[in-house]
Amino acid sequence: MAHRVNVLWGILIALLIMCMIWIGYSDYRISKQVETFKQKSIVLGTDEQLKETVNTLEKDLNERILYETDVESDPLDLTKAIQSKTFLASLGLKETLEQRGRMRLSCTVLSDHPSAIVKFMGSSHIIHEGDIFNGFLVQQITAKEAVLMKDGSKLVLVNESAPEGEVSERKTSISSGRNY
């Protein structure tokens, strides 16, 4: 029995010595790898692809931060998407003259730079004297009318109130001498 105990102790001591040698060798390998990493010089900011990626991500983030949504009108209003006459009639809405392509002068504002709101194709358009609107040159805006010229023809729009059952407008555009 004493002989067996001595053999087991011998095996345990041999395993302990082998483990210590293996751990020492592993530590030596790791220390060599650490030394090679320490000797490498790392220069930051030279990777052009990384720099481009970071710039793109920053640009996208800034665009998302500056993005604003416009919810002045009801996004679930189906009259903006479905314009069939039968559907609108089923809702009790009549087709307006503006949706048929007729311009209606809604109001005028007199100042040093007179402006007017013209309803056309279901939208409101703010126009000023000298602007070009739907191919017409806005020649003059007075208290009750707007005079537009196109190819020598004169179109005079007179202030009119909105007809009954008018469908809500889709958008408002502000003119700055641009073509619509």
C-alpha positions in Angstrom: 0.0 0.0 0.0 2.9 2.4 0.8 4.3 1.6 -2.6 1.0 2.6 -4.3 1.0 5.9 -2.4 4.5 6.7 -3.5 3.7 5.9 -7.2 0.6 8.2 -7.0 2.7 11.0 -5.5 5.3 10.6 -8.2 2.6 10.8 -10.9 1.1 13.9 -9.3 4.5 15.6 -8.9 5.3 14.8 -12.6 2.0 16.2 -13.7 2.5 19.4 -11.6 6.0 19.9 -13.1 4.6 19.4 -16.7 1.8 21.9 -16.0 4.3 24.5 -14.7 6.5 24.0 -17.8 3.4 24.4 -20.1 2.3 27.5 -18.3 5.8 29.0 -18.4 6.0 28.3 -22.2 2.6 29.8 -22.8 3.6 32.9 -20.9 6.8 33.1 -22.9 4.9 33.0 -26.2 2.4 35.6 -25.1 5.2 38.0 -23.9 6.9 37.6 -27.3 3.6 38.6 -29.1 3.2 41.6 -26.8 6.8 42.7 -27.5 6.1 42.5 -31.3 2.9 44.6 -30.9 4.8 47.1 -28.8 7.4 47.5 -31.5 4.9 48.1 -34.3 4.1 51.8 -34.8 0.4 52.5 -35.1 -0.4 55.6 -37.1 -4.0 56.7 -36.7 -6.0 58.6 -39.4 -4.2 57.2 -42.5 -6.8 54.6 -43.5 -8.7 56.5 -46.2 -11.5 53.9 -46.4 -12.2 54.2 -42.7 -12.0 58.0 -42.9 -14.5 58.0 -45.8 -16.9 55.6 -43.9 -16.7 57.8 -40.7 -17.5 61.0 -42.8 -20.4 59.3 -44.5 -21.8 58.1 -41.2 -21.5 61.6 -39.7 -23.2 63.1 -42.7 -26.1 60.7 -42.5 -26.4 61.3 -38.8 -26.5 65.1 -39.3 -29.1 64.7 -42.1 -31.3 62.6 -39.8 -30.9 65.1 -37.0 -32.0 68.0 -39.2 -34.9 66.0 -40.8 -38.3 67.5 -40.0 -41.6 66.0 -40.9 -44.6 68.0 -42.0 -47.8 66.8 -40.5 -50.0 69.9 -41.0 -52.4 67.8 -43.0 -54.0 64.5 -42.1 -51.8 61.7 -43.6 -54.7 59.3 -43.5 -57.0 61.6 -45.6 -57.7 59.4 -48.6 -59.0 62.2 -50.8 -55.3 63.1 -51.4 -54.5 59.7 -52.8 -57.9 58.7 -54.3 -59.1 61.4 -56.7 -61.9 59.5 -58.5 -65.1 61.5 -58.9 -67.3 58.6 -57.6 -65.3 58.1 -54.5 -65.3 61.9 -53.6 -69.0 62.0 -54.4 -69.6 59.1 -52.0 -67.9 61.2 -49.3 -70.2 64.1 -50.1 -67.4 66.2 -51.7 -67.9 67.9 -55.0 -65.1 68.3 -57.6 -63.9 71.9 -57.4 -63.3 74.2 -60.3 -59.6 74.3 -59.3 -59.3 70.5 -59.7 -60.7 70.8 -63.2 -57.8 73.1 -64.1 -59.4 76.5 -63.4 -57.4 79.1 -61.4 -59.2 80.9 -58.6 -57.8 84.0 -56.9 -58.4 83.3 -53.2 -56.9 86.5 -51.6 -54.5 89.3 -52.1 -52.1 91.1 -49.8 -51.1 94.6 -50.7 -47.7 96.0 -49.6 -44.6 97.2 -51.2 -44.4 93.8 -52.8 -48.0 92.7 -53.4 -48.7 89.0 -53.3 -51.8 86.7 -53.8 -52.9 83.2 -53.2 -54.1 81.4 -56.3 -56.0 78.0 -55.9 -55.1 75.8 -58.9 -55.2 72.0 -59.4 -56.2 71.4 -55.7 -53.3 73.4 -54.3 -52.6 76.9 -53.0 -49.9 78.9 -54.7 -48.5 82.2 -53.3 -47.5 84.4 -56.2 -45.8 87.9 -56.4 -45.7 90.5 -59.1 -43.0 89.4 -61.7 -43.3 85.7 -60.9 -44.0 83.1 -63.6 -46.9 80.9 -62.6 -48.1 78.0 -64.9 -46.5 79.8 -67.9 -48.2 83.1 -67.0 -46.2 86.2 -66.0 -47.8 87.8 -62.9 -48.1 91.4 -64.2 -50.1 93.2 -61.5 -51.8 92.4 -58.2 -54.5 94.8 -56.9 -56.9 94.7 -54.0 -59.5 92.5 -55.9 -57.7 91.0 -58.8 -54.5 89.7 -60.3 -53.5 90.2 -63.9 -51.5 87.5 -65.7 -50.0 87.6 -69.2 -49.1 84.8 -71.5 -48.2 85.1 -75.2 -49.9 88.5 -75.5 -53.1 87.2 -73.8 -54.3 88.8 -70.6 -56.0 86.7 -67.9 -57.6 88.6 -65.1 -58.4 86.7 -61.9 -61.0 88.2 -59.6 -61.2 87.4 -55.9 -63.7 84.6 -55.3 -64.8 82.8 -52.2 -64.3 79.1 -51.9 -67.2 77.0 -53.3 -69.2 74.8 -50.9 -67.8 71.3 -50.3 -64.3 72.1 -51.6 -61.8 69.3 -51.1 -58.9 70.2 -48.8 -55.8 71.3 -50.6 -52.8 69.1 -51.1 -50.0 71.6 -50.6 -49.0 75.3 -50.6 -46.2 76.5 -52.8 -44.4 79.8 -52.3 -43.2 81.5 -55.5 -39.9 83.1 -55.8 -39.8 83.8 -59.6 -39.7 80.0 -60.3 -41.8 78.2 -62.9 -44.5 75.9 -61.6 
